[in-house]
Amino acid sequence: MAKSTTFSCSACGASHSKWSGRCDACGAWNSITEEAPLSAGPASKSLGGKRGRTMELTDLATQEDPPERTLSGINELDRVLGGGLVGASAILVGGDPGIGKSTLLLQAAASFAAAGLKAVYVSGEESSAQVRMRAQRMGLSEAPVKLATETNLRDILTTLEVEKPDIAIIDSIQTMWADNVDSVPGSVSQVRSAAHELTTFAKRKGMAVVLVGHVTKDGQIAGPRVVEHMVDTVLYFEGERGHQFRILRAVKNRFGPADEIGVFEMTGEGLAEVSNPSALFLSDREEPAPGSVVFAGIEGTRPLLVEFQALVAPSPHSQARRTVVGWDGSRLAMILAVLEARCGIPFTGLDVYLNVAGGIRIGEPAADLAVAAALLSAREDAALPKETVVFGEISLSGALRPAGQTENRLKEAGKLGFTRAILPAKSKTGSGLGVSVMEMTDLSGFVGEVFGAG
């Protein structure tokens, strides 16, 4: 009996009876691919060790212990994982080509092996000689890590069954090939099947597995989004090619906080962890200049100080340019509209350029006030004092809203020598932080007080 063929969307995972150029569910174009059915259904998971039976939630609380963690010795990696590696967990690591994913994971494998875990590194993209050359360059040639170069999923699972490692690194999931799926490696069917087999095997054997995933031009992990749902932790390795800094960000973590970041610096001997990223991001900051404002932010549980740089210049074109690096472009348009509507400060006919120094990307709304300050500073050609930090959220009415974890932001600013902070009123600032606070209720008052305009 012939097997029926289905089609699924790589963007949203919706199933279709036939191929079409556009997905009816999410509207994506050229995202529908052919998918072969599984030869057998996925293995069922028992609840509390008793198949087909339920248990009281209170009983599980008394029987289950917190997951044991193993520290790698790389503090930034342990921070992002939520305090160390959890056994029988599945981790997906994504990032641009050449950003340093393989370098980081080879260092992690060596660190976990030095901590007493049995580590296996499976490379489907490079030969064993290439991996050894990288290990020699980083001084890891003597690390007790098992190395394998294979793409056949059946052979990999057989090897892992024999070796019984504590952690296995698969580099990458797009190169794996399952012989029971009738499609080429890297297709939706192959990636989904390989990820399911590896995560199920890891859960059954009590082994931690790390999957490396390529990203698309949009910055998303290539393949179906369902792969991210299968794993316990999703990490993105970010960074600009022109900067030496690399950011490891937890997008999803079932064993720790999401949005936690670890900061690394790319060197000739591999990735070096950065224990104080705020000082590093501000190390090249010169004397106060128009358009330069320091923002006290929070990434996960870590306070982080970064510099926003703005440039406002007359536009020679009929349509003014709005260029943003490291922040949300649509949110910049909103800030410009609020400044014009609520404060009477137009930016019509002016090109606006906004950059976050250091190659890091900021996403929290508390950066609104720092962006507005940088724009006004550049437009009025007036620099803020060097020892000043700014943070706060701007509403469409022009009111300023307090940001969370204000006290931690001010403590980090005080440690780096900042003595003045501009923030929204009614913020919980605490006491004895060594930073004088200037509280503002709305944006127009901020403009009038700081820049003498409005």
C-alpha positions as CSV (number, residue, x, y, z in Angstrom):
1,M,0.0,0.0,0.0
2,A,1.5,3.3,-1.1
3,K,2.2,5.9,1.6
4,S,0.3,9.2,1.4
5,T,2.3,12.3,1.0
6,T,1.5,15.5,2.9
7,F,2.8,19.0,2.6
8,S,3.6,21.3,5.5
9,C,4.6,25.0,5.9
10,S,8.1,25.5,7.3
11,A,7.1,28.9,8.8
12,C,4.1,27.9,10.8
13,G,3.9,24.1,10.6
14,A,0.4,24.0,9.0
15,S,-0.5,20.9,7.0
16,H,-1.8,21.0,3.4
17,S,-3.2,18.3,1.1
18,K,-1.3,19.6,-1.9
19,W,1.5,22.0,-2.7
20,S,0.8,25.7,-3.3
21,G,2.9,28.8,-3.5
22,R,1.4,30.5,-0.5
23,C,0.5,29.1,2.9
24,D,-3.2,29.8,3.7
25,A,-2.5,29.8,7.5
26,C,0.3,32.3,7.8
27,G,0.5,33.9,4.4
28,A,4.2,33.0,3.8
29,W,5.4,32.4,0.2
30,N,7.4,29.4,-1.0
31,S,7.3,27.9,2.5
32,I,5.3,24.7,1.7
33,T,7.4,21.5,1.2
34,E,6.7,17.9,0.7
35,E,6.8,15.7,3.8
36,A,6.9,11.9,4.1
37,P,4.9,10.3,6.9
38,L,6.6,8.6,9.8
39,S,6.9,4.9,9.7
40,A,5.8,4.6,13.3
41,G,4.2,7.0,15.8
42,P,6.3,8.8,18.4
43,A,7.0,6.9,21.6
44,S,4.5,7.7,24.3
45,K,5.7,9.3,27.5
46,S,4.6,7.9,30.8
47,L,3.4,10.2,33.6
48,G,5.4,9.7,36.7
49,G,6.6,6.4,35.6
50,K,3.1,4.8,35.4
51,R,1.9,4.5,31.9
52,G,-1.7,5.5,31.3
53,R,-2.3,6.7,34.9
54,T,-2.5,10.1,36.3
55,M,-1.0,11.4,39.5
56,E,-1.8,14.3,41.9
57,L,0.2,17.4,41.4
58,T,1.0,17.5,45.1
59,D,2.3,13.9,44.9
60,L,4.7,14.9,42.1
61,A,6.0,17.8,44.2
62,T,7.0,15.5,47.0
63,Q,8.5,12.8,44.8
64,E,10.4,14.9,42.2
65,D,13.7,16.5,43.3
66,P,15.1,19.6,41.6
67,P,17.1,18.8,38.5
68,E,20.8,18.2,39.1
69,R,23.1,20.7,37.3
70,T,26.7,20.4,36.3
71,L,28.8,23.6,36.0
72,S,31.0,23.8,33.0
73,G,33.4,26.4,34.4
74,I,32.4,28.9,31.7
75,N,30.4,31.3,33.9
76,E,28.7,33.1,31.0
77,L,27.4,29.8,29.6
78,D,26.3,28.5,33.0
79,R,24.4,31.8,33.5
80,V,22.5,31.4,30.2
81,L,21.7,27.8,30.9
82,G,20.1,28.8,34.2
83,G,22.8,27.7,36.5
84,G,24.5,24.8,34.7
85,L,23.7,21.9,32.4
86,V,20.7,19.8,33.3
87,G,20.9,16.1,32.5
88,A,18.4,14.6,30.0
89,S,17.8,18.0,28.5
90,A,17.7,19.1,24.8
91,I,19.3,22.4,23.8
92,L,19.1,24.2,20.5
93,V,21.8,26.7,19.6
94,G,21.3,29.0,16.6
95,G,23.3,31.7,15.0
96,D,24.7,33.2,11.7
97,P,27.3,31.3,9.8
98,G,30.8,32.0,11.2
99,I,29.5,33.7,14.3
100,G,31.3,31.2,16.5
101,K,28.8,28.4,17.4
102,S,31.2,25.5,16.7
103,T,34.0,27.3,18.6
104,L,31.8,27.9,21.6
105,L,30.4,24.3,21.7
106,L,33.9,22.8,21.3
107,Q,35.0,24.9,24.3
108,A,31.9,23.8,26.2
109,A,32.5,20.1,25.4
110,A,36.1,20.4,26.7
111,S,34.9,22.3,29.9
112,F,32.2,19.7,30.6
113,A,34.7,16.9,30.0
114,A,37.1,18.5,32.4
115,A,34.2,18.7,35.0
116,G,33.8,14.9,34.8
117,L,31.2,14.4,32.2
118,K,31.7,12.1,29.2
119,A,31.3,14.3,26.1
120,V,30.9,13.4,22.4
121,Y,31.1,15.9,19.7
122,V,29.5,14.8,16.4
123,S,30.3,17.0,13.4
124,G,28.4,16.7,10.2
125,E,29.9,19.7,8.4
126,E,33.6,19.4,9.1
127,S,36.2,16.6,8.9
128,S,37.9,15.4,12.0
129,A,41.1,17.1,10.9
130,Q,39.3,20.5,10.8
131,V,37.9,20.0,14.2
132,R,41.4,19.0,15.6
133,M,42.9,22.1,14.0
134,R,40.4,24.3,15.8
135,A,41.0,22.5,19.0
136,Q,44.8,22.9,18.7
137,R,44.4,26.7,18.0
138,M,42.3,27.0,21.2
139,G,44.7,24.9,23.2
140,L,42.1,22.1,23.6
141,S,44.0,19.3,21.8
142,E,44.4,17.3,25.0
143,A,40.8,17.6,26.1
144,P,39.1,14.2,26.8
145,V,36.4,14.7,24.2
146,K,35.2,11.9,21.9
147,L,35.0,13.1,18.3
148,A,32.9,11.7,15.4
149,T,32.2,12.9,11.9
150,E,28.9,11.4,10.6
151,T,25.6,12.5,9.1
152,N,23.6,9.2,9.2
153,L,21.2,9.5,12.1
154,R,21.0,5.7,12.6
155,D,24.8,5.4,12.9
156,I,24.9,8.3,15.3
157,L,22.3,6.8,17.6
158,T,24.1,3.5,17.5
159,T,27.4,5.2,18.5
160,L,25.7,7.1,21.3
161,E,24.1,3.9,22.5
162,V,27.5,2.3,22.8
163,E,29.4,5.3,24.2
164,K,26.7,6.3,26.7
165,P,27.9,9.9,27.0
166,D,26.6,12.5,29.5
167,I,26.4,15.2,26.8
168,A,26.4,14.9,23.0
169,I,26.8,17.9,20.6
170,I,25.3,17.5,17.1
171,D,26.8,20.1,14.6
172,S,24.5,20.6,12.9
173,I,20.9,19.4,12.8
174,Q,20.5,20.4,9.1
175,T,23.2,18.0,8.0
176,M,21.6,14.9,9.7
177,W,20.0,12.3,7.5
178,A,17.3,9.8,8.6
179,D,17.0,6.8,6.2
180,N,13.3,6.4,6.9
181,V,12.4,9.8,5.5
182,D,12.2,10.2,1.7
183,S,13.7,13.7,1.4
184,V,17.1,15.4,1.2
185,P,19.1,16.4,4.3
186,G,18.1,19.9,5.5
187,S,14.5,19.6,4.4
188,V,11.6,20.1,6.8
189,S,10.9,16.4,7.1
190,Q,14.5,15.5,7.8
191,V,15.1,18.2,10.3
192,R,11.9,17.5,12.2
193,S,12.5,13.7,12.2
194,A,16.1,14.0,13.3
195,A,15.3,16.5,16.1
196,H,12.5,14.2,17.4
197,E,14.7,11.1,17.3
198,L,17.6,12.8,19.1
199,T,15.5,14.5,21.8
200,T,13.6,11.3,22.5
201,F,16.8,9.3,22.7
202,A,18.3,11.9,25.1
203,K,15.3,11.8,27.4
204,R,15.2,8.0,27.4
205,K,18.9,7.6,28.1
206,G,19.3,10.5,30.5
207,M,21.8,12.3,28.2
208,A,22.0,16.0,27.5
209,V,22.0,16.8,23.7
210,V,23.0,20.1,22.1
211,L,21.7,20.7,18.5
212,V,23.3,23.3,16.4
213,G,20.8,25.1,14.0
214,H,21.5,27.3,11.0
215,V,19.5,30.5,10.7
216,T,17.7,32.0,7.7
217,K,18.2,35.5,6.3
218,D,15.5,36.7,8.7
219,G,17.5,35.5,11.7
220,Q,15.2,32.6,12.5
221,I,16.5,29.0,13.0
222,A,16.1,27.3,9.6
223,G,13.6,24.5,9.4
224,P,10.2,24.2,11.1
225,R,9.5,26.2,14.2
226,V,8.3,22.9,15.8
227,V,12.0,22.1,16.4
228,E,12.1,24.9,19.0
229,H,9.0,23.4,20.6
230,M,10.7,20.0,21.0
231,V,13.7,21.2,22.9
232,D,14.0,22.5,26.5
233,T,16.3,25.4,25.8
234,V,16.7,27.6,22.7
235,L,19.9,29.8,22.6
236,Y,20.7,32.4,20.0
237,F,24.3,33.4,19.3
238,E,24.3,37.0,18.2
239,G,26.9,39.6,17.2
240,E,28.0,41.9,14.5
241,R,30.9,40.8,12.3
242,G,32.6,44.1,12.7
243,H,32.7,43.8,16.5
244,Q,34.5,41.3,18.7
245,F,31.7,40.9,21.1
246,R,29.3,37.9,20.9
247,I,26.0,37.6,22.8
248,L,24.6,34.2,23.8
249,R,20.9,34.8,24.5
250,A,18.4,32.4,26.0
251,V,15.1,32.7,24.0
252,K,13.4,29.8,25.8
253,N,14.5,27.9,28.9
254,R,12.4,25.4,30.8
255,F,15.1,25.2,33.6
256,G,15.9,28.9,34.1
257,P,15.0,32.5,33.1
258,A,14.5,33.4,29.5
259,D,16.2,36.5,27.9
260,E,19.3,35.8,30.0
261,I,22.5,36.8,28.2
262,G,26.1,35.7,28.3
263,V,28.8,38.0,26.8
264,F,31.9,36.7,25.0
265,E,34.8,38.3,23.2
266,M,36.2,36.7,20.1
267,T,40.0,36.3,20.3
268,G,42.6,34.3,18.3
269,E,42.4,31.5,20.9
270,G,38.6,31.2,20.9
271,L,35.9,32.9,22.9
272,A,36.8,34.6,26.1
273,E,34.0,35.3,28.6
274,V,33.3,38.9,29.7
275,S,32.5,39.1,33.4
276,N,31.7,42.8,33.4
277,P,30.1,43.6,30.0
278,S,28.9,47.1,31.1
279,A,32.5,48.3,31.5
280,L,33.5,46.7,28.2
281,F,30.7,48.3,26.2
282,L,31.5,51.7,27.7
283,S,35.3,51.3,27.5
284,D,35.7,53.2,24.3
285,R,33.4,56.0,25.3
286,E,35.1,59.4,24.9
287,E,34.2,62.8,26.4
288,P,30.5,63.9,26.2
289,A,29.4,64.4,22.7
290,P,26.0,65.4,21.2
291,G,23.8,62.4,20.5
292,S,25.6,60.1,23.0
293,V,23.5,58.8,25.9
294,V,24.1,55.9,28.3
295,F,21.2,53.6,29.0
296,A,20.9,51.5,32.1
297,G,19.1,48.3,30.9
298,I,18.3,44.8,32.1
299,E,19.0,41.7,30.1
300,G,17.4,38.7,31.9
301,T,18.6,39.1,35.5
302,R,21.7,41.1,34.6
303,P,21.9,44.9,34.6
304,L,23.7,46.2,31.5
305,L,24.9,49.7,30.6
306,V,25.2,50.5,26.9
307,E,25.6,53.6,24.8
308,F,23.0,54.9,22.4
309,Q,24.4,57.1,19.6
310,A,22.2,59.3,17.5
311,L,22.9,61.6,14.5
312,V,20.4,64.1,13.1
313,A,21.3,65.9,9.9
314,P,19.4,67.8,7.1
315,S,18.2,65.4,4.4
316,P,19.1,66.2,0.8
317,H,16.3,63.9,-0.4
318,S,12.6,64.5,-0.4
319,Q,12.1,61.4,1.8
320,A,14.1,61.6,5.0
321,R,16.0,58.5,6.1
322,R,15.5,56.5,9.3
323,T,18.3,54.1,9.9
324,V,18.5,52.0,13.1
325,V,21.1,49.4,14.2
326,G,20.6,47.5,17.4
327,W,17.0,48.7,18.2
328,D,13.5,48.4,16.9
329,G,12.9,50.7,13.9
330,S,9.2,50.9,14.4
331,R,9.7,52.0,17.9
332,L,12.0,54.8,16.7
333,A,9.2,56.0,14.5
334,M,6.9,56.1,17.5
335,I,9.3,58.1,19.6
336,L,9.7,60.6,16.8
337,A,5.9,61.0,16.4
338,V,5.5,61.5,20.2
339,L,8.2,64.2,20.2
340,E,6.5,66.1,17.4
341,A,2.9,65.7,18.6
342,R,3.4,66.1,22.4
343,C,6.5,68.4,22.5
344,G,6.3,70.3,19.3
345,I,9.8,69.2,18.1
346,P,9.6,68.2,14.4
347,F,12.0,65.9,12.6
348,T,10.6,66.6,9.2
349,G,13.3,66.9,6.6
350,L,15.9,65.5,8.9
351,D,17.8,62.2,8.5
352,V,17.9,60.2,11.7
353,Y,20.5,57.6,12.4
354,L,20.5,55.5,15.7
355,N,23.1,53.0,16.8
356,V,23.7,50.9,19.9
357,A,27.4,50.8,20.5
358,G,29.2,47.4,20.8
359,G,27.0,45.4,18.5
360,I,24.4,44.4,21.1
361,R,20.7,44.5,20.4
362,I,18.3,46.2,22.9
363,G,14.6,45.2,23.0
364,E,13.1,46.5,26.3
365,P,10.7,49.5,26.3
366,A,12.7,51.1,29.1
367,A,15.2,52.4,26.4
368,D,12.6,54.9,25.1
369,L,13.7,57.8,27.2
370,A,17.4,57.2,26.4
371,V,16.6,57.2,22.7
372,A,14.6,60.4,23.0
373,A,17.4,62.0,24.9
374,A,19.9,60.9,22.3
375,L,17.7,62.3,19.5
376,L,17.2,65.6,21.2
377,S,20.9,65.9,22.1
378,A,21.9,65.4,18.5
379,R,19.2,67.7,17.2
380,E,20.0,70.5,19.6
381,D,23.8,69.9,19.5
382,A,23.9,69.7,23.3
383,A,25.7,66.9,25.1
384,L,24.4,65.4,28.4
385,P,26.9,65.3,31.3
386,K,29.2,62.3,31.1
387,E,28.2,60.9,34.5
388,T,24.5,60.6,33.6
389,V,22.4,57.5,32.8
390,V,18.8,57.6,31.4
391,F,16.0,55.1,31.3
392,G,12.2,55.0,31.2
393,E,9.3,54.1,29.0
394,I,7.4,56.7,26.9
395,S,3.6,56.3,26.3
396,L,1.8,57.7,23.3
397,S,0.4,60.5,25.5
398,G,3.9,61.6,26.3
399,A,3.8,60.4,29.9
400,L,6.8,58.5,31.4
401,R,6.3,55.1,32.9
402,P,8.6,53.6,35.5
403,A,10.9,50.7,34.5
404,G,11.3,47.5,36.4
405,Q,14.3,46.7,38.6
406,T,15.2,50.3,39.0
407,E,17.4,49.7,42.0
408,N,19.5,47.1,40.1
409,R,20.0,49.6,37.3
410,L,21.2,52.3,39.6
411,K,23.5,50.0,41.5
412,E,25.2,49.0,38.2
413,A,25.5,52.7,37.2
414,G,27.0,53.5,40.6
415,K,29.6,50.8,40.3
416,L,30.8,52.3,37.0
417,G,31.1,55.8,38.4
418,F,27.9,57.4,37.2
419,T,26.5,59.9,39.7
420,R,23.3,61.1,38.1
421,A,20.2,59.3,36.7
422,I,17.2,60.7,34.8
423,L,14.2,58.4,35.1
424,P,10.4,58.5,35.4
425,A,8.7,59.6,38.6
426,K,7.3,57.1,41.1
427,S,10.2,54.7,40.4
428,K,11.3,52.5,43.3
429,T,14.9,53.8,43.7
430,G,15.8,52.6,47.2
431,S,18.4,54.5,49.2
432,G,22.2,54.7,49.6
433,L,23.0,53.9,46.0
434,G,25.3,56.9,45.5
435,V,23.4,58.1,42.5
436,S,21.4,61.4,42.5
437,V,18.0,60.9,40.8
438,M,16.1,63.4,38.6
439,E,12.5,62.2,38.3
440,M,10.3,63.3,35.3
441,T,6.6,62.9,34.9
442,D,6.2,63.5,31.2
443,L,8.3,64.0,28.1
444,S,7.6,67.7,27.6
445,G,8.9,68.3,31.2
446,F,12.0,66.3,30.4
447,V,12.7,68.3,27.3
448,G,12.2,71.6,29.1
449,E,14.3,70.6,32.1
450,V,17.2,68.9,30.4
451,F,17.4,70.8,27.1
452,G,15.7,74.1,27.9
453,A,13.1,73.6,25.1
454,G,9.6,72.4,24.7
